[in-house]
Amino acid sequence: MTDLRDLERTKQRSIIGRIWFTLGEQAFPGAGWSDFIVVVLGWWIGQLLDLRRANKSDVEFLFMDGPYSILVKEDRDGALALSFRKGSDPAPRMPPVTWTTRHELETELLTNAREVVAACRSEEWPDDVEVQKLARLVHDLETNSGLPED
């Protein structure tokens, strides 16, 4: 879901990296998708926190670059339905809906977010406001998830 080998900080101080969803052999929006990785992961974790707090029964994971998003709906049994979108239409080459659990999705996002925060710190970007925000969101999700902290 993330590839940190070419993580970079632009002159405008935005952190760019590779982030995408995989589903079997499929990659959405595409394998190695380049985006504002710290901001995007922060948005997604914030959405998961809203879902967990029952503020919402469905959320949308946005990518900053391009018209791509993933609609996440929780059913009554706690399962999550993921719908991959390009604009307002279903994404080509992706199944209309795929199912997962909140635990699986949280675990995957936490793993990736921890790695991104650690990589930013090793690059000596820990003072970046978005990195600090992502670290707080990771802590918030870990604290109440029952998932192990690093």
N, CA, C and O atoms as a GROMACS GRO file, in nm:
protein
  600
    1MET      N    1   0.080  -0.120   0.000
    1MET     CA    2   0.000   0.000   0.000
    1MET      C    3   0.085   0.126   0.000
    1MET      O    4   0.041   0.228  -0.053
    2THR      N    5   0.205   0.124   0.058
    2THR     CA    6   0.295   0.238   0.046
    2THR      C    7   0.432   0.188   0.003
    2THR      O    8   0.469   0.073   0.028
    3ASP      N    9   0.505   0.276  -0.062
    3ASP     CA   10   0.643   0.249  -0.102
    3ASP      C   11   0.720   0.375  -0.068
    3ASP      O   12   0.696   0.480  -0.126
    4LEU      N   13   0.812   0.364   0.025
    4LEU     CA   14   0.880   0.482   0.078
    4LEU      C   15   1.019   0.503   0.020
    4LEU      O   16   1.095   0.589   0.067
    5ARG      N   17   1.054   0.424  -0.082
    5ARG     CA   18   1.189   0.436  -0.138
    5ARG      C   19   1.216   0.572  -0.200
    5ARG      O   20   1.330   0.618  -0.200
    6ASP      N   21   1.114   0.637  -0.253
    6ASP     CA   22   1.138   0.768  -0.315
    6ASP      C   23   1.057   0.879  -0.247
    6ASP      O   24   1.012   0.973  -0.311
    7LEU      N   25   1.040   0.864  -0.117
    7LEU     CA   26   0.973   0.967  -0.037
    7LEU      C   27   1.051   1.097  -0.052
    7LEU      O   28   1.174   1.098  -0.040
    8GLU      N   29   0.980   1.206  -0.078
    8GLU     CA   30   1.050   1.333  -0.096
    8GLU      C   31   0.970   1.448  -0.038
    8GLU      O   32   0.849   1.440  -0.019
    9ARG      N   33   1.042   1.554  -0.010
    9ARG     CA   34   0.981   1.676   0.039
    9ARG      C   35   1.005   1.784  -0.067
    9ARG      O   36   1.119   1.813  -0.103
   10THR      N   37   0.897   1.842  -0.114
   10THR     CA   38   0.908   1.942  -0.219
   10THR      C   39   0.957   2.075  -0.164
   10THR      O   40   0.969   2.092  -0.043
   11LYS      N   41   0.986   2.168  -0.253
   11LYS     CA   42   1.028   2.302  -0.211
   11LYS      C   43   0.919   2.371  -0.130
   11LYS      O   44   0.948   2.456  -0.045
   12GLN      N   45   0.793   2.333  -0.156
   12GLN     CA   46   0.680   2.388  -0.080
   12GLN      C   47   0.659   2.314   0.052
   12GLN      O   48   0.565   2.343   0.125
   13ARG      N   49   0.748   2.218   0.081
   13ARG     CA   50   0.750   2.142   0.206
   13ARG      C   51   0.642   2.034   0.213
   13ARG      O   52   0.616   1.980   0.320
   14SER      N   53   0.579   2.002   0.100
   14SER     CA   54   0.483   1.892   0.095
   14SER      C   55   0.560   1.761   0.083
   14SER      O   56   0.663   1.755   0.015
   15ILE      N   57   0.510   1.658   0.148
   15ILE     CA   58   0.577   1.529   0.144
   15ILE      C   59   0.502   1.439   0.046
   15ILE      O   60   0.382   1.414   0.061
   16ILE      N   61   0.575   1.391  -0.053
   16ILE     CA   62   0.519   1.309  -0.161
   16ILE      C   63   0.572   1.167  -0.145
   16ILE      O   64   0.690   1.146  -0.116
   17GLY      N   65   0.485   1.071  -0.166
   17GLY     CA   66   0.525   0.931  -0.161
   17GLY      C   67   0.424   0.846  -0.235
   17GLY      O   68   0.323   0.897  -0.285
   18ARG      N   69   0.450   0.719  -0.242
   18ARG     CA   70   0.366   0.627  -0.318
   18ARG      C   71   0.266   0.558  -0.224
   18ARG      O   72   0.303   0.500  -0.122
   19ILE      N   73   0.138   0.567  -0.262
   19ILE     CA   74   0.030   0.512  -0.179
   19ILE      C   75  -0.081   0.463  -0.270
   19ILE      O   76  -0.124   0.534  -0.360
   20TRP      N   77  -0.129   0.341  -0.245
   20TRP     CA   78  -0.237   0.284  -0.323
   20TRP      C   79  -0.298   0.167  -0.247
   20TRP      O   80  -0.241   0.119  -0.149
   21PHE      N   81  -0.413   0.123  -0.292
   21PHE     CA   82  -0.478   0.005  -0.236
   21PHE      C   83  -0.451  -0.114  -0.327
   21PHE      O   84  -0.448  -0.099  -0.449
   22THR      N   85  -0.432  -0.230  -0.268
   22THR     CA   86  -0.420  -0.352  -0.347
   22THR      C   87  -0.535  -0.444  -0.312
   22THR      O   88  -0.579  -0.454  -0.197
   23LEU      N   89  -0.581  -0.511  -0.414
   23LEU     CA   90  -0.689  -0.608  -0.399
   23LEU      C   91  -0.654  -0.722  -0.492
   23LEU      O   92  -0.683  -0.717  -0.612
   24GLY      N   93  -0.592  -0.825  -0.436
   24GLY     CA   94  -0.543  -0.934  -0.519
   24GLY      C   95  -0.436  -0.879  -0.613
   24GLY      O   96  -0.336  -0.822  -0.569
   25GLU      N   97  -0.458  -0.897  -0.742
   25GLU     CA   98  -0.365  -0.847  -0.843
   25GLU      C   99  -0.394  -0.702  -0.884
   25GLU      O  100  -0.316  -0.642  -0.957
   26GLN      N  101  -0.505  -0.648  -0.837
   26GLN     CA  102  -0.547  -0.512  -0.875
   26GLN      C  103  -0.483  -0.408  -0.784
   26GLN      O  104  -0.460  -0.432  -0.666
   27ALA      N  105  -0.454  -0.293  -0.842
   27ALA     CA  106  -0.400  -0.180  -0.766
   27ALA      C  107  -0.487  -0.058  -0.795
   27ALA      O  108  -0.521  -0.032  -0.911
   28PHE      N  109  -0.522   0.016  -0.691
   28PHE     CA  110  -0.607   0.132  -0.708
   28PHE      C  111  -0.547   0.253  -0.638
   28PHE      O  112  -0.507   0.240  -0.522
   29PRO      N  113  -0.539   0.368  -0.701
   29PRO     CA  114  -0.572   0.398  -0.839
   29PRO      C  115  -0.474   0.338  -0.939
   29PRO      O  116  -0.503   0.330  -1.058
   30GLY      N  117  -0.358   0.297  -0.892
   30GLY     CA  118  -0.259   0.227  -0.974
   30GLY      C  119  -0.140   0.194  -0.886
   30GLY      O  120  -0.113   0.263  -0.788
   31ALA      N  121  -0.068   0.089  -0.922
   31ALA     CA  122   0.050   0.050  -0.844
   31ALA      C  123   0.150   0.165  -0.844
   31ALA      O  124   0.182   0.220  -0.950
   32GLY      N  125   0.200   0.200  -0.729
   32GLY     CA  126   0.299   0.305  -0.718
   32GLY      C  127   0.243   0.445  -0.733
   32GLY      O  128   0.316   0.538  -0.768
   33TRP      N  129   0.112   0.462  -0.707
   33TRP     CA  130   0.047   0.594  -0.721
   33TRP      C  131   0.119   0.696  -0.633
   33TRP      O  132   0.138   0.672  -0.514
   34SER      N  133   0.157   0.808  -0.690
   34SER     CA  134   0.227   0.914  -0.617
   34SER      C  135   0.127   1.019  -0.570
   34SER      O  136   0.043   1.066  -0.648
   35ASP      N  137   0.136   1.054  -0.443
   35ASP     CA  138   0.041   1.149  -0.386
   35ASP      C  139   0.102   1.211  -0.261
   35ASP      O  140   0.216   1.181  -0.224
   36PHE      N  141   0.027   1.297  -0.198
   36PHE     CA  142   0.068   1.362  -0.074
   36PHE      C  143   0.044   1.262   0.040
   36PHE      O  144  -0.058   1.269   0.108
   37ILE      N  145   0.135   1.172   0.058
   37ILE     CA  146   0.117   1.052   0.139
   37ILE      C  147   0.083   1.083   0.285
   37ILE      O  148  -0.002   1.015   0.343
   38VAL      N  149   0.147   1.182   0.345
   38VAL     CA  150   0.123   1.213   0.487
   38VAL      C  151  -0.018   1.269   0.504
   38VAL      O  152  -0.091   1.228   0.595
   39VAL      N  153  -0.056   1.362   0.419
   39VAL     CA  154  -0.189   1.422   0.427
   39VAL      C  155  -0.297   1.317   0.401
   39VAL      O  156  -0.395   1.310   0.475
   40VAL      N  157  -0.280   1.237   0.297
   40VAL     CA  158  -0.380   1.136   0.260
   40VAL      C  159  -0.399   1.035   0.372
   40VAL      O  160  -0.513   1.004   0.409
   41LEU      N  161  -0.290   0.983   0.428
   41LEU     CA  162  -0.303   0.888   0.539
   41LEU      C  163  -0.372   0.954   0.659
   41LEU      O  164  -0.451   0.890   0.728
   42GLY      N  165  -0.343   1.079   0.684
   42GLY     CA  166  -0.410   1.151   0.792
   42GLY      C  167  -0.560   1.161   0.768
   42GLY      O  168  -0.640   1.141   0.860
   43TRP      N  169  -0.599   1.192   0.646
   43TRP     CA  170  -0.742   1.198   0.613
   43TRP      C  171  -0.808   1.063   0.638
   43TRP      O  172  -0.914   1.056   0.701
   44TRP      N  173  -0.745   0.956   0.589
   44TRP     CA  174  -0.806   0.824   0.601
   44TRP      C  175  -0.820   0.780   0.745
   44TRP      O  176  -0.922   0.724   0.784
   45ILE      N  177  -0.717   0.804   0.825
   45ILE     CA  178  -0.725   0.766   0.967
   45ILE      C  179  -0.831   0.850   1.037
   45ILE      O  180  -0.905   0.798   1.122
   46GLY      N  181  -0.840   0.977   1.004
   46GLY     CA  182  -0.947   1.062   1.059
   46GLY      C  183  -1.084   1.007   1.025
   46GLY      O  184  -1.175   1.010   1.109
   47GLN      N  185  -1.101   0.959   0.904
   47GLN     CA  186  -1.229   0.900   0.862
   47GLN      C  187  -1.257   0.772   0.941
   47GLN      O  188  -1.371   0.748   0.982
   48LEU      N  189  -1.156   0.690   0.961
   48LEU     CA  190  -1.175   0.568   1.042
   48LEU      C  191  -1.214   0.602   1.185
   48LEU      O  192  -1.298   0.534   1.244
   49LEU      N  193  -1.155   0.706   1.239
   49LEU     CA  194  -1.192   0.748   1.374
   49LEU      C  195  -1.338   0.793   1.378
   49LEU      O  196  -1.409   0.760   1.473
   50ASP      N  197  -1.383   0.865   1.278
   50ASP     CA  198  -1.525   0.904   1.270
   50ASP      C  199  -1.615   0.781   1.261
   50ASP      O  200  -1.720   0.776   1.325
   51LEU      N  201  -1.574   0.685   1.182
   51LEU     CA  202  -1.652   0.562   1.168
   51LEU      C  203  -1.659   0.488   1.301
   51LEU      O  204  -1.765   0.440   1.341
   52ARG      N  205  -1.547   0.479   1.368
   52ARG     CA  206  -1.542   0.408   1.496
   52ARG      C  207  -1.626   0.477   1.602
   52ARG      O  208  -1.692   0.411   1.683
   53ARG      N  209  -1.622   0.607   1.603
   53ARG     CA  210  -1.698   0.682   1.704
   53ARG      C  211  -1.846   0.688   1.672
   53ARG      O  212  -1.924   0.753   1.742
   54ALA      N  213  -1.885   0.621   1.565
   54ALA     CA  214  -2.025   0.615   1.521
   54ALA      C  215  -2.077   0.753   1.482
   54ALA      O  216  -2.198   0.779   1.485
   55ASN      N  217  -1.984   0.841   1.446
   55ASN     CA  218  -2.026   0.970   1.393
   55ASN      C  219  -2.085   0.954   1.254
   55ASN      O  220  -2.166   1.035   1.208
   56LYS      N  221  -2.043   0.847   1.187
   56LYS     CA  222  -2.085   0.821   1.050
   56LYS      C  223  -2.095   0.670   1.030
   56LYS      O  224  -2.029   0.593   1.100
   57SER      N  225  -2.179   0.629   0.934
   57SER     CA  226  -2.184   0.487   0.897
   57SER      C  227  -2.112   0.463   0.765
   57SER      O  228  -2.090   0.349   0.725
   58ASP      N  229  -2.077   0.573   0.698
   58ASP     CA  230  -1.998   0.561   0.577
   58ASP      C  231  -1.905   0.681   0.567
   58ASP      O  232  -1.938   0.791   0.609
   59VAL      N  233  -1.788   0.657   0.510
   59VAL     CA  234  -1.687   0.761   0.493
   59VAL      C  235  -1.626   0.747   0.354
   59VAL      O  236  -1.650   0.648   0.284
   60GLU      N  237  -1.548   0.846   0.315
   60GLU     CA  238  -1.484   0.843   0.184
   60GLU      C  239  -1.335   0.869   0.202
   60GLU      O  240  -1.294   0.970   0.259
   61PHE      N  241  -1.255   0.776   0.151
   61PHE     CA  242  -1.110   0.794   0.149
   61PHE      C  243  -1.075   0.862   0.018
   61PHE      O  244  -1.091   0.804  -0.089
   62LEU      N  245  -1.028   0.985   0.027
   62LEU     CA  246  -0.992   1.062  -0.092
   62LEU      C  247  -0.842   1.052  -0.119
   62LEU      O  248  -0.762   1.040  -0.027
   63PHE      N  249  -0.808   1.058  -0.245
   63PHE     CA  250  -0.671   1.081  -0.288
   63PHE      C  251  -0.665   1.229  -0.325
   63PHE      O  252  -0.763   1.284  -0.376
   64MET      N  253  -0.552   1.293  -0.300
   64MET     CA  254  -0.543   1.435  -0.332
   64MET      C  255  -0.527   1.455  -0.483
   64MET      O  256  -0.587   1.545  -0.541
   65ASP      N  257  -0.447   1.371  -0.546
   65ASP     CA  258  -0.425   1.382  -0.690
   65ASP      C  259  -0.525   1.293  -0.764
   65ASP      O  260  -0.538   1.174  -0.734
   66GLY      N  261  -0.593   1.351  -0.858
   66GLY     CA  262  -0.686   1.274  -0.940
   66GLY      C  263  -0.824   1.265  -0.878
   66GLY      O  264  -0.845   1.306  -0.764
   67PRO      N  265  -0.918   1.212  -0.955
   67PRO     CA  266  -1.057   1.203  -0.910
   67PRO      C  267  -1.089   1.072  -0.839
   67PRO      O  268  -1.202   1.023  -0.847
   68TYR      N  269  -0.993   1.015  -0.770
   68TYR     CA  270  -1.009   0.881  -0.713
   68TYR      C  271  -1.049   0.885  -0.566
   68TYR      O  272  -1.006   0.971  -0.489
   69SER      N  273  -1.132   0.789  -0.529
   69SER     CA  274  -1.173   0.777  -0.388
   69SER      C  275  -1.220   0.635  -0.362
   69SER      O  276  -1.242   0.556  -0.454
   70ILE      N  277  -1.235   0.605  -0.234
   70ILE     CA  278  -1.287   0.475  -0.191
   70ILE      C  279  -1.398   0.504  -0.091
   70ILE      O  280  -1.375   0.566   0.013
   71LEU      N  281  -1.518   0.459  -0.124
   71LEU     CA  282  -1.629   0.472  -0.031
   71LEU      C  283  -1.624   0.354   0.064
   71LEU      O  284  -1.611   0.239   0.021
   72VAL      N  285  -1.635   0.382   0.192
   72VAL     CA  286  -1.630   0.278   0.296
   72VAL      C  287  -1.761   0.286   0.373
   72VAL      O  288  -1.791   0.387   0.436
   73LYS      N  289  -1.838   0.177   0.366
   73LYS     CA  290  -1.966   0.170   0.438
   73LYS      C  291  -1.961   0.054   0.536
   73LYS      O  292  -1.918  -0.056   0.503
   74GLU      N  293  -2.006   0.082   0.658
   74GLU     CA  294  -2.010  -0.023   0.759
   74GLU      C  295  -2.151  -0.079   0.765
   74GLU      O  296  -2.248  -0.003   0.775
   75ASP      N  297  -2.163  -0.212   0.759
   75ASP     CA  298  -2.296  -0.271   0.772
   75ASP      C  299  -2.327  -0.300   0.918
   75ASP      O  300  -2.243  -0.277   1.005
   76ARG      N  301  -2.444  -0.350   0.945
   76ARG     CA  302  -2.488  -0.373   1.084
   76ARG      C  303  -2.402  -0.474   1.158
   76ARG      O  304  -2.393  -0.469   1.281
   77ASP      N  305  -2.338  -0.565   1.084
   77ASP     CA  306  -2.254  -0.666   1.147
   77ASP      C  307  -2.110  -0.620   1.168
   77ASP      O  308  -2.026  -0.695   1.217
   78GLY      N  309  -2.081  -0.496   1.130
   78GLY     CA  310  -1.947  -0.442   1.147
   78GLY      C  311  -1.854  -0.466   1.030
   78GLY      O  312  -1.739  -0.421   1.033
   79ALA      N  313  -1.899  -0.534   0.926
   79ALA     CA  314  -1.817  -0.554   0.807
   79ALA      C  315  -1.813  -0.423   0.727
   79ALA      O  316  -1.906  -0.343   0.732
   80LEU      N  317  -1.704  -0.403   0.655
   80LEU     CA  318  -1.688  -0.283   0.575
   80LEU      C  319  -1.695  -0.317   0.427
   80LEU      O  320  -1.627  -0.409   0.380
   81ALA      N  321  -1.777  -0.243   0.354
   81ALA     CA  322  -1.786  -0.255   0.208
   81ALA      C  323  -1.704  -0.142   0.148
   81ALA      O  324  -1.727  -0.025   0.177
   82LEU      N  325  -1.607  -0.178   0.063
   82LEU     CA  326  -1.523  -0.079  -0.004
   82LEU      C  327  -1.565  -0.071  -0.150
   82LEU      O  328  -1.572  -0.172  -0.220
   83SER      N  329  -1.592   0.050  -0.196
   83SER     CA  330  -1.628   0.074  -0.336
   83SER      C  331  -1.527   0.172  -0.394
   83SER      O  332  -1.513   0.284  -0.346
   84PHE      N  333  -1.457   0.128  -0.496
   84PHE     CA  334  -1.352   0.208  -0.558
   84PHE      C  335  -1.414   0.296  -0.666
   84PHE      O  336  -1.490   0.248  -0.751
   85ARG      N  337  -1.382   0.427  -0.664
   85ARG     CA  338  -1.449   0.524  -0.751
   85ARG      C  339  -1.348   0.606  -0.831
   85ARG      O  340  -1.238   0.636  -0.785
   86LYS      N  341  -1.388   0.640  -0.951
   86LYS     CA  342  -1.318   0.740  -1.031
   86LYS      C  343  -1.421   0.847  -1.060
   86LYS      O  344  -1.510   0.829  -1.142
   87GLY      N  345  -1.409   0.958  -0.990
   87GLY     CA  346  -1.514   1.059  -0.996
   87GLY      C  347  -1.638   1.002  -0.929
   87GLY      O  348  -1.630   0.950  -0.818
   88SER      N  349  -1.752   1.012  -0.995
   88SER     CA  350  -1.876   0.957  -0.939
   88SER      C  351  -1.908   0.818  -0.993
   88SER      O  352  -2.013   0.762  -0.961
   89ASP      N  353  -1.818   0.762  -1.074
   89ASP     CA  354  -1.841   0.632  -1.136
   89ASP      C  355  -1.756   0.524  -1.070
   89ASP      O  356  -1.652   0.554  -1.012
   90PRO      N  357  -1.799   0.397  -1.081
   90PRO     CA  358  -1.712   0.289  -1.034
   90PRO      C  359  -1.580   0.290  -1.111
   90PRO      O  360  -1.577   0.320  -1.230
   91ALA      N  361  -1.472   0.257  -1.042
   91ALA     CA  362  -1.341   0.256  -1.107
   91ALA      C  363  -1.332   0.138  -1.204
   91ALA      O  364  -1.374   0.027  -1.172
   92PRO      N  365  -1.279   0.163  -1.321
   92PRO     CA  366  -1.260   0.053  -1.416
   92PRO      C  367  -1.165  -0.052  -1.360
   92PRO      O  368  -1.074  -0.019  -1.284
   93ARG      N  369  -1.186  -0.175  -1.395
   93ARG     CA  370  -1.103  -0.289  -1.359
   93ARG      C  371  -1.105  -0.323  -1.211
   93ARG      O  372  -1.025  -0.405  -1.165
   94MET      N  373  -1.193  -0.262  -1.135
   94MET     CA  374  -1.205  -0.294  -0.993
   94MET      C  375  -1.343  -0.355  -0.970
   94MET      O  376  -1.439  -0.318  -1.038
   95PRO      N  377  -1.353  -0.448  -0.874
   95PRO     CA  378  -1.486  -0.503  -0.844
   95PRO      C  379  -1.577  -0.392  -0.789
   95PRO      O  380  -1.529  -0.298  -0.727
   96PRO      N  381  -1.707  -0.404  -0.811
   96PRO     CA  382  -1.798  -0.300  -0.761
   96PRO      C  383  -1.788  -0.281  -0.610
   96PRO      O  384  -1.794  -0.169  -0.560
   97VAL      N  385  -1.773  -0.391  -0.537
   97VAL     CA  386  -1.762  -0.386  -0.390
   97VAL      C  387  -1.670  -0.498  -0.345
   97VAL      O  388  -1.673  -0.608  -0.400
   98THR      N  389  -1.588  -0.469  -0.246
   98THR     CA  390  -1.511  -0.572  -0.180
   98THR      C  391  -1.531  -0.554  -0.029
   98THR      O  392  -1.553  -0.443   0.018
   99TRP      N  393  -1.524  -0.664   0.045
   99TRP     CA  394  -1.553  -0.661   0.188
   99TRP      C  395  -1.428  -0.683   0.270
   99TRP      O  396  -1.338  -0.757   0.230
  100THR      N  397  -1.423  -0.618   0.385
  100THR     CA  398  -1.315  -0.637   0.481
  100THR      C  399  -1.373  -0.609   0.620
  100THR      O  400  -1.491  -0.578   0.634
  101THR      N  401  -1.288  -0.620   0.721
  101THR     CA  402  -1.331  -0.584   0.856
  101THR      C  403  -1.264  -0.453   0.895
  101THR      O  404  -1.163  -0.413   0.837
  102ARG      N  405  -1.321  -0.387   0.991
  102ARG     CA  406  -1.261  -0.263   1.041
  102ARG      C  407  -1.122  -0.293   1.096
  102ARG      O  408  -1.028  -0.217   1.072
  103HIS      N  409  -1.108  -0.404   1.168
  103HIS     CA  410  -0.980  -0.441   1.226
  103HIS      C  411  -0.872  -0.457   1.117
  103HIS      O  412  -0.761  -0.406   1.132
  104GLU      N  413  -0.906  -0.526   1.009
  104GLU     CA  414  -0.808  -0.544   0.901
  104GLU      C  415  -0.768  -0.411   0.838
  104GLU      O  416  -0.650  -0.386   0.813
  105LEU      N  417  -0.866  -0.327   0.812
  105LEU     CA  418  -0.838  -0.198   0.750
  105LEU      C  419  -0.758  -0.109   0.844
  105LEU      O  420  -0.662  -0.044   0.801
  106GLU      N  421  -0.794  -0.105   0.971
  106GLU     CA  422  -0.720  -0.025   1.068
  106GLU      C  423  -0.576  -0.075   1.081
  106GLU      O  424  -0.483   0.004   1.084
  107THR      N  425  -0.559  -0.206   1.087
  107THR     CA  426  -0.425  -0.263   1.100
  107THR      C  427  -0.338  -0.223   0.981
  107THR      O  428  -0.223  -0.181   0.999
  108GLU      N  429  -0.392  -0.235   0.862
  108GLU     CA  430  -0.317  -0.199   0.740
  108GLU      C  431  -0.281  -0.051   0.739
  108GLU      O  432  -0.166  -0.015   0.710
  109LEU      N  433  -0.377   0.035   0.769
  109LEU     CA  434  -0.349   0.179   0.768
  109LEU      C  435  -0.251   0.218   0.878
  109LEU      O  436  -0.163   0.302   0.856
  110LEU      N  437  -0.266   0.159   0.996
  110LEU     CA  438  -0.172   0.190   1.105
  110LEU      C  439  -0.030   0.147   1.071
  110LEU      O  440   0.065   0.220   1.097
  111THR      N  441  -0.016   0.030   1.014
  111THR     CA  442   0.117  -0.018   0.975
  111THR      C  443   0.182   0.079   0.877
  111THR      O  444   0.298   0.118   0.894
  112ASN      N  445   0.107   0.118   0.775
  112ASN     CA  446   0.161   0.210   0.675
  112ASN      C  447   0.188   0.347   0.734
  112ASN      O  448   0.292   0.407   0.704
  113ALA      N  449   0.099   0.399   0.816
  113ALA     CA  450   0.117   0.531   0.874
  113ALA      C  451   0.238   0.534   0.969
  113ALA      O  452   0.314   0.630   0.969
  114ARG      N  453   0.255   0.428   1.049
  114ARG     CA  454   0.372   0.422   1.137
  114ARG      C  455   0.501   0.426   1.056
  114ARG      O  456   0.596   0.496   1.091
  115GLU      N  457   0.503   0.350   0.944
  115GLU     CA  458   0.622   0.348   0.859
  115GLU      C  459   0.649   0.485   0.797
  115GLU      O  460   0.764   0.527   0.788
  116VAL      N  461   0.544   0.554   0.756
  116VAL     CA  462   0.560   0.688   0.697
  116VAL      C  463   0.613   0.786   0.801
  116VAL      O  464   0.705   0.862   0.772
  117VAL      N  465   0.557   0.784   0.921
  117VAL     CA  466   0.604   0.873   1.027
  117VAL      C  467   0.751   0.843   1.058
  117VAL      O  468   0.832   0.936   1.070
  118ALA      N  469   0.786   0.716   1.070
  118ALA     CA  470   0.925   0.679   1.099
  118ALA      C  471   1.018   0.724   0.986
  118ALA      O  472   1.128   0.773   1.013
  119ALA      N  473   0.975   0.708   0.863
  119ALA     CA  474   1.057   0.749   0.749
  119ALA      C  475   1.076   0.901   0.748
  119ALA      O  476   1.185   0.950   0.719
  120CYS      N  477   0.971   0.974   0.779
  120CYS     CA  478   0.982   1.121   0.785
  120CYS      C  479   1.076   1.164   0.896
  120CYS      O  480   1.152   1.260   0.880
  121ARG      N  481   1.071   1.095   1.007
  121ARG     CA  482   1.161   1.128   1.118
  121ARG      C  483   1.305   1.097   1.081
  121ARG      O  484   1.397   1.172   1.116
  122SER      N  485   1.326   0.986   1.009
  122SER     CA  486   1.463   0.951   0.970
  122SER      C  487   1.516   1.049   0.865
  122SER      O  488   1.637   1.066   0.852
  123GLU      N  489   1.427   1.112   0.790
  123GLU     CA  490   1.466   1.214   0.693
  123GLU      C  491   1.483   1.351   0.760
  123GLU      O  492   1.515   1.450   0.694
  124GLU      N  493   1.461   1.354   0.890
  124GLU     CA  494   1.471   1.477   0.970
  124GLU      C  495   1.363   1.579   0.933
  124GLU      O  496   1.389   1.699   0.923
  125TRP      N  497   1.240   1.526   0.911
  125TRP     CA  498   1.123   1.611   0.886
  125TRP      C  499   1.021   1.600   1.000
  125TRP      O  500   0.903   1.622   0.976
  126PRO      N  501   1.062   1.566   1.123
  126PRO     CA  502   0.963   1.545   1.229
  126PRO      C  503   0.891   1.672   1.270
  126PRO      O  504   0.785   1.666   1.333
  127ASP      N  505   0.948   1.788   1.236
  127ASP     CA  506   0.886   1.915   1.273
  127ASP      C  507   0.773   1.953   1.177
  127ASP      O  508   0.701   2.049   1.201
  128ASP      N  509   0.758   1.878   1.070
  128ASP     CA  510   0.652   1.907   0.973
  128ASP      C  511   0.516   1.895   1.041
  128ASP      O  512   0.489   1.796   1.109
  129VAL      N  513   0.431   1.994   1.023
  129VAL     CA  514   0.299   1.998   1.088
  129VAL      C  515   0.216   1.876   1.051
  129VAL      O  516   0.150   1.818   1.136
  130GLU      N  517   0.219   1.837   0.924
  130GLU     CA  518   0.138   1.722   0.880
  130GLU      C  519   0.192   1.591   0.936
  130GLU      O  520   0.114   1.500   0.966
  131VAL      N  521   0.323   1.578   0.951
  131VAL     CA  522   0.382   1.459   1.012
  131VAL      C  523   0.340   1.451   1.158
  131VAL      O  524   0.304   1.343   1.206
  132GLN      N  525   0.344   1.562   1.228
  132GLN     CA  526   0.302   1.564   1.368
  132GLN      C  527   0.153   1.528   1.381
  132GLN      O  528   0.114   1.455   1.472
  133LYS      N  529   0.072   1.581   1.290
  133LYS     CA  530  -0.071   1.550   1.292
  133LYS      C  531  -0.095   1.402   1.266
  133LYS      O  532  -0.176   1.339   1.333
  134LEU      N  533  -0.024   1.345   1.168
  134LEU     CA  534  -0.039   1.202   1.139
  134LEU      C  535   0.003   1.119   1.259
  134LEU      O  536  -0.064   1.020   1.291
  135ALA      N  537   0.110   1.155   1.326
  135ALA     CA  538   0.155   1.081   1.445
  135ALA      C  539   0.048   1.085   1.554
  135ALA      O  540   0.024   0.984   1.621
  136ARG      N  541  -0.017   1.201   1.572
  136ARG     CA  542  -0.126   1.209   1.672
  136ARG      C  543  -0.244   1.122   1.633
  136ARG      O  544  -0.303   1.054   1.718
  137LEU      N  545  -0.280   1.122   1.504
  137LEU     CA  546  -0.392   1.040   1.457
  137LEU      C  547  -0.362   0.891   1.473
  137LEU      O  548  -0.449   0.813   1.511
  138VAL      N  549  -0.238   0.852   1.445
  138VAL     CA  550  -0.196   0.713   1.466
  138VAL      C  551  -0.215   0.677   1.613
  138VAL      O  552  -0.270   0.572   1.645
  139HIS      N  553  -0.169   0.764   1.701
  139HIS     CA  554  -0.184   0.739   1.845
  139HIS      C  555  -0.331   0.728   1.883
  139HIS      O  556  -0.369   0.638   1.959
  140ASP      N  557  -0.414   0.817   1.832
  140ASP     CA  558  -0.558   0.813   1.862
  140ASP      C  559  -0.621   0.682   1.817
  140ASP      O  560  -0.701   0.624   1.889
  141LEU      N  561  -0.584   0.637   1.699
  141LEU     CA  562  -0.642   0.512   1.647
  141LEU      C  563  -0.590   0.392   1.725
  141LEU      O  564  -0.666   0.299   1.754
  142GLU      N  565  -0.461   0.393   1.760
  142GLU     CA  566  -0.402   0.284   1.838
  142GLU      C  567  -0.461   0.276   1.978
  142GLU      O  568  -0.489   0.167   2.029
  143THR      N  569  -0.479   0.390   2.039
  143THR     CA  570  -0.520   0.397   2.179
  143THR      C  571  -0.651   0.326   2.205
  143THR      O  572  -0.669   0.263   2.309
  144ASN      N  573  -0.742   0.335   2.112
  144ASN     CA  574  -0.875   0.277   2.134
  144ASN      C  575  -0.907   0.161   2.042
  144ASN      O  576  -1.023   0.120   2.033
  145SER      N  577  -0.808   0.108   1.972
  145SER     CA  578  -0.838   0.004   1.873
  145SER      C  579  -0.818  -0.137   1.924
  145SER      O  580  -0.872  -0.232   1.868
  146GLY      N  581  -0.741  -0.152   2.030
  146GLY     CA  582  -0.706  -0.287   2.073
  146GLY      C  583  -0.590  -0.341   1.992
  146GLY      O  584  -0.551  -0.456   2.011
  147LEU      N  585  -0.534  -0.261   1.901
  147LEU     CA  586  -0.420  -0.301   1.822
  147LEU      C  587  -0.291  -0.268   1.897
  147LEU      O  588  -0.288  -0.169   1.972
  148PRO      N  589  -0.186  -0.347   1.880
  148PRO     CA  590  -0.063  -0.319   1.952
  148PRO      C  591   0.004  -0.192   1.901
  148PRO      O  592   0.006  -0.165   1.781
  149GLU      N  593   0.059  -0.115   1.995
  149GLU     CA  594   0.136   0.004   1.959
  149GLU      C  595   0.280  -0.037   1.937
  149GLU      O  596   0.325  -0.139   1.990
  150ASP      N  597   0.353   0.043   1.859
  150ASP     CA  598   0.496   0.016   1.840
  150ASP      C  599   0.575   0.063   1.960
  150ASP      O  600   0.697   0.049   1.962
   0.00000   0.00000   0.00000
